[in-house]
Amino acid sequence: MKNLDMKKNSIMALVFTCYITLIGCTTDFEEINTNPNSPEFVETSQLLAAAQSNAKSTLFTRERTSMMYAQHWAETDYTDESTYANPESSFYSFYSGCLADLEAIIKLNTDEKTKSSVVVSGSNNNQLAVARILKAWVYMNLTDIWGEVPYSEALQGNLNASPKYDPQSEIYTDLIKELKEASLQIEADDLPVKGDIIYNGDMMKWRKFANSLLLRIGIRLSKVAPETGKKIVVDALAAGIFESNDDNALYTHLEDENNANDHYINFIRRQDYAVSNTMIAYMEAGSLSAVFDPRIEKYANPAENPDPSNGNVFYIGDYGGMPYGLTSEAALDLSNTLSSFPGDAVRSKTTPAILMSYPELLFIQAEAIERGWIAGEAKDKMKEAVAASMGYWEISDEKAQIYIDGLLIDPNSMIETIMTQKWIALYMQGITAWSEWRRTNYPVLSPGPYTQATDQIPRRRSYDSEELTLNGTNVKAAIERQGPDSFETRVWWDKE
């Protein structure tokens, strides 16, 4: 788990934590004898802000790669991600960064020696609830990418430098427990948390977020444990989930480039990613609706030099879809001016990162209705979900309604219709879009023509070789239970 970059990250995290401790200890040189290592004065609000920022940034590259696997984007230059060249990916920075900070918050708020001193950042229970909810969200992303990961023995530092890997089914079971307990732990009338970039200390929104994550978990079990999944969905709806886009879990970015949208920073440096021909094709008039999808105006910018006569690029008006999965040579031969880059609405400085959104929950309910888990009309709930997605992207009511009125719906293939619409709405949420495709195999996607390490769309990422070297016994045990450490091995909930 340790290479040079990882060690740097760990050292930086240690320095940051020490800095937090020192600035809280004293502002008076006459009190210099105050123990600088005492956790009594740690500002947990700064740990929370750091954890949220680190989680968002650490997931950035995984979201981007997952958008390639889900075929929302295609590569215009180096095409290793869309041709599936490298199965390996490291999860070390999650454990040394955001998860370590969240664990520190939990310990400081439960230790009798420190819990009274950290309430300046919010009540103990509220801090614990937020840390547990955010920790569950991070771990769900981790296990959905890799399958088995260190969980029950993780975050113990030098007490256990070689943690075992837990089966994904057991991780999911504990995430359900954590989210339910954290939701009930929230004290709406007590001191809200400070340092909260996502909800600015609104504890009722954190409760809704916990229950909404449970809804996602419930539907994720549709193939492997449908009865359990149904109960989780029913219970989460009763407990209270997002009620509008105002409840969305968003990480707020600022105009300051040091705190700007990661995609903004990426695109001012490089132009490696364009909107894929797959995405543009599904937004075309006659694909899912009688009219083209107006969200294309937000998802993409018009091509600089559109050329509909070019048979390689798929066009809707001036919006061009970059062919997916080309070789690097073929991609470089195709002028960037022909294809559409992601729109200003998704890569401006202040565009927020989406942890979870209201439209996703409406799509989950539409699917749950179609599966007979809850009452209602699946078609109507799906239309609500599409409308909510249009609302999030600030599409005019008129354009949204024209698209919705023109939806092409086959009652005999409702799951496919729901999931394809959900896939479009999950734009910029790569891990969730890729996960939902793996779970349902909708929308219909095919690998590009020039695959490398696998000829299938990846079902998971492989463990980093450093981890195999340093924690080999536990990695090998995980591989023996889960299957070969490759793109093709499916995670627990991803069944044929």
N, C-alpha and C positions, 0 to 999 in steps of 0.2 A: 504493500500500500504506500510505499514511500519512494518517490523519485525526487529529483532536484526541485522541480516546480512545486511538488507537494510539500516538501520541507519548507520552502519559502512561504507558502500559504500558512503553514502551521506556525512558523515563527512570527509572521505578520499578525496572525490572530492572537498569539501570546503577547506580543508587544501592545496590541490594541487593548487587550484585557488589562494588562498592567497599567496602561495609561488611564483607563477608566478608574481603576482602583486608586491610583495616585491622586488624580484630580479630585476625587471624592474625599480623600483622607484629610486634607488640610489646605487652606488658602493662606495660612499664617506661618511664616518661617519660625516664629517662636514656638510653634507646635511641631517642629520637625521630628521630634522623637515619637510622634504617633506612628504606630506600626503600619508601614505602607502596604503590607500584605494582608491586612485584616479585611475580610469580606464585609465587615460591618457597614462600610460606606459605599459599597458598590452601587452604581446607578444602573439598576436593571432596565431602565427605560432605554439606555444606550445599547445594552445588550440586545434588547428586542428590536430596535431600529436596525442594528447591524445584522441580526439574524434575518430579518425580512429582506433587506437589501442583498445580503449574500445569497439567500435562497433564490431570489429572482435572477440574479446575475449568473449563479452557478447553473441554473436550469436553462439559461439562454441558449447555449450551444446545443443542448439536448432537444429543446423545442425546435430549433432551426433544423437539426437533422431529422427529427420526427416529421416536420413539415415536408421534408423530402420523401420520407417513406410513405406519408399520406398523400403525396403528390399534389399538395397545394402549390408548391414551388418547384422549379427546375433550375439546374445550375447552368450558368453561361460560360464557365471557365473550367476550373478543376472540377471534375464530375465524380469524384470518388464516393460522395454520399449517395447520389442517385443511381450509381452503378454498383453499389453495395461492395465496395472494395475492402473496407476494414471493419470487421465485426467488433473489435475491442473498444472498450470505453471505460474510463476510470470513474469510480464513485467516491474516491477518497476525499475530494474537496468538500463534499456534503458533510461528511463526518467531522472534518477538522474545522469547518466553518459554521454554517447555520445550525446544524444539529448540536454541535458543542455549545454554542451560545444558548440555545433553547434548553438544553440539559442544565446549564449553569443557572438559568432563571428558575427552573423547577427546584433545584437543590437549595438555592438561596431562599426560596419561599416556603420550604418545608423544614429546613434545619432550625431547630429551636434557638440556636445561637445567632442566627441572622434574620429570621423571618420578620421580626419587629422593626428592623432597621431599613428594610427594603420597601416598606409600604409607602414611602414617598413616591414610588412609581406606580401605585395602585394597590388595591387590597390584595392580600395573599391569594385568595381564591380566584380573583379575576386574572391576576398574572399567571397563575397556574393553568387556568382554563385556556387562555390565549396561547400559551406556550405549547400545551398539549394538542390543541387544534391545529396549530401551524406545523407542529412536529408530525402529526398524522398526515397532513397534506403532503409534506416533503417525503415521508416514507412511502406513501401511496405511489407517488411518482417514481421513486427508486425501484420499488418492487415491480411496478408495471413495465419498467424498462429492462431490468435484469432478471426478474423472477426472484429466486432466493437471494437474500442479502443478509448481512449481519443485522440483528435486531435485538433479541432478548439479552445478548451479552455485549452489545455495542456501547460505545461512549463511556467505557470504564477506565480509559487512559492506561497508565502503566499497570493497573491491576489486572488487565487482560488485554494484551497486545495482539492476541490471535483469537478474536471472537468467532463463535460458530455461526454458520449460516442457518437461517430459519426458513422452513417451507413457506411458500407464499400463502397457502391456506391458513397457516397459523398466524402469519403477520396480519392478514385481513381480519381474522377473528379478534385479534388484540386491538386493531384500529377501530373496529366497531365498538368495543368496550371503551376505549379511550375517548372517542367522540361523544358517546352517550354520557359518560361521566363528566366530561368537560362541559357539555351543554348544561347539565344540571348544576354544575359547580359555579356557574356565573351568578354573581350577585349584582343585579341591575341597579339596586339602590345604594351600593357601596362605591368606593373610590374606583373610577375607571382606570384602565392602564394608560401609561404615558409611553411615548416613543413608538406609537402605533401608526405606521405610514399607511396601512391598508384601510382601517376604519376610524382612525383618529379617536380611539377610545370608546366607540359606540358598542357597548357590551351586548345589546340586543341583536345587533347585526352579526356579532361573533357567534351568538347562539344560532342564528339562522344559518350561518356559514357551516357550523358543525353539523346541523341537521341536513343541510344540502349536500355535504360530502357523504353523509350516510345514504342519501338517495342515490348518489353516483355509485357507491359501493353496492347497494342493493341490486341495481340493474346490471352491474358488472358480473353478478353471480347467475345470470339468466341461464347459462348452459350447465354450470357445474353444481349449483345448489339453488334451483329455482324456488323452492318453497321457503328457504331461508331468505333469499333475495326478496321475495314477495312480502314477507313479514317486515323486513327492514324498510322497504319502500312505504308500506302502509304506516308504520310507526313514525317514520321521518316526516311524512305528510301531516300526521296528527300533531307532531311536536312543533312544526312551524318552519318552513323553508323560505327562500327568497320569494318576495311578493311582486317585485318589479325590478327594472334595471337599476333603480336607486340602491338596491341591496347588493349589487354585484361586488365580488371580492376583487378589487383592483389595486395594483401597486402604482401609486402616483409618481410620475416623473416631473422634473422641473426644467425651466429654461436654461438653468446653469448646466453646462456640458458635463460637469462632474456628476450630475444627478439626472442626466438625460436618458431617454429611451435607448436601450442597447441597439435597436435596429437603426436608429438615427446615426449613432456613432459608426455602426458597421457600414452603412451605405454612403457616408461621406468619405469613407476610405476606399471602398471597393464596390464593384457592381457584379458580384458573383451570382446573384439570385434574381430570377425573374418569375412572374406568375406562370404556372405551367399550362400547357395546352389542355391537360386533363381538366383543370379548374375552369378554364375559359369555355371548354366544350360543354360542361355541365351547366354553365350559366347562359348558354345560347337559347334563343327562343325556339320552342319546340322540343327541348330536352326534358325539362321538368315543369315548364309553364308555357302557355301560348305566347308569352312575351319574354324578352331577355331579362335576366336578373339585374335590377338596378344597383345592387350592392357592388357590381363590378366597378362603378365609379369611385368607390372607396377602397376596394381591394387592390386596384391597379391604376396606374397612370396610362394614358394613351401612349402607344408606341411613338417614338420620335420620328420614324420614317416608315409608316405602315405600308406594306406591299401585299395586298391580298392575292396577287398572282404567284407569290412564293408558296409553293405547296408544302413547305416544312412547318410554317407557322399557322396556327388556327386563329382566325379573326372573328371578333364581333365588332363591327365598325372599325374604329381605330385601335381597339384593344387586341393585342396579339399574344397568344400563348406560346411560350418557349417549349420546344419539343423536350420531352422528359427522357432522361437516361441515355443521352448521347455520350460518345467518347469525348474526351477533352479536346481532341483535334477537331472533331465534327462540330462541337459547340463553339470553338473559337472561329471556325470558318463561317459561322452564321452571325451576321452583324448584330450587335446589341441594339441597334436602332430599329430592328424589325419587331422586337418583343416588348411587352409591357413589364416595367419594374413595379414592385409593390407600391401602392398608392401613398400619397402624402399623409393620408388619414391613418395609416398604420405605422409610418416611420417618421413622424414629426418628433421634435424634441420631447413634447409633453404627452404623447400618446401613452396611455397606461398599459402595463402588463396585466393580462387577465389571468387570475387564479381560478375563477369560476364565475359563470354568468347565469342570469335568469333564463335566457333562451334555452340553455342546455337542460335546465330542470323541466321546462315545458316539453321538450322532446322526450325526456325520460318518462314523463307522465303519459305522453302519447303512446310510447312503446308499451308501458305498463298496462294501459287500457287495452291495446291490441292483444297483449298476452293474457288478458283476463284477470290481471292482478287487482285492478281497481275499476270502479265504474266510470262511465263517460263515453264520449264519442272520439275515437282516435283521430279522425280527420279534423274535427274542430280544434282539438288540442294542438295538433300539428300546425294548423293555421295560426293559432295564437303564438306558437313558438317562432314561426317565420316572421310574424308581425313584430314580435319583441326583438328579433335579430335586426330587422329593418330599423326599428326605433333606436337600438344601440348605435347603429352606424349613421344615424341621423338622415335616413332616407325619408323623403317627403311622404306624408300619409297617402297622397294621391298615387304616387308611383308604387308604393308598397301595396296598396289595395288592388291596383290593376294587375300586378304580378300574382297576388293571392287569388284573385278572382279567376285568373287563367291557369291555376295549378292543374296539372294533368295527374289525376289520381286513379289508380287501379285498385279497387277494394280487395282484389285477390293477391296483391303484393304490397300490402300496407307497410310491413316491416322494412322492406327495401326502400319504399318511398320516404318513410320517416327518417331512416338512417342516412339516405343520400342528402336530404335537406339538412339533417343535423351536421353532416360532414361539411357542407358549405358554411353553415353558421359557426362552426368551430375554427374557422380561419384565424390564424395567429395563435391557436392553441394546439400546437403540434402533437404533444404527447397524448392529449385526450383524443384528438382526431385519429391518430395512429392506433391507439388502444381500442377505440370503438370500431374501427375497421377490422382489427384483428378479431374482436369478439363476434362480429356479425358477418364479416366478409362483404359488407356493403359500405359505400357504393362499389360497383364492379370496377376493380382496378387490375391492371396487368403490369408486370415489371417492364422496365425499358428494354430496348433491343440489345444492349451491350452490358450485361451483368458480369460481375467478376467473382466474388467469393461465394455467391449463391445465385441461382437462377430464379429464386422466389423473392417476393417482397419480404423483408426481414420480419420475423416474429418476436425477436428480442435482441439485446446487445450481449456481447461476450464480456467476460471478466478481463480486467487488465492483467498483462503478463507479470507485472510487479507484484500483484496480489497473489498470483499463483506461486511466486517465489517465496514471499514472506508469510503467507498464510495457507500454504499448500494443502495441508491435511484437511482443513475445513472447506477449501474450495473444491477439492476432489470429492469430498463427501456430498457437497451440493450438486456437483455434476452427476454423480452416481444416482442421486435421487431424481434429479430434474431431467437429465438427458444430456447429450453432447453439448459442449460449450460453443454453440454456433448460432448463426442467424436463423436456422430452420427450427430449432427447438422451441416449442410453445410454452408459454407461462401457464400456470395452473388454470386460470379462468378461460384461456384461449383454447377451446376444444373444437374439433371438426364437427 
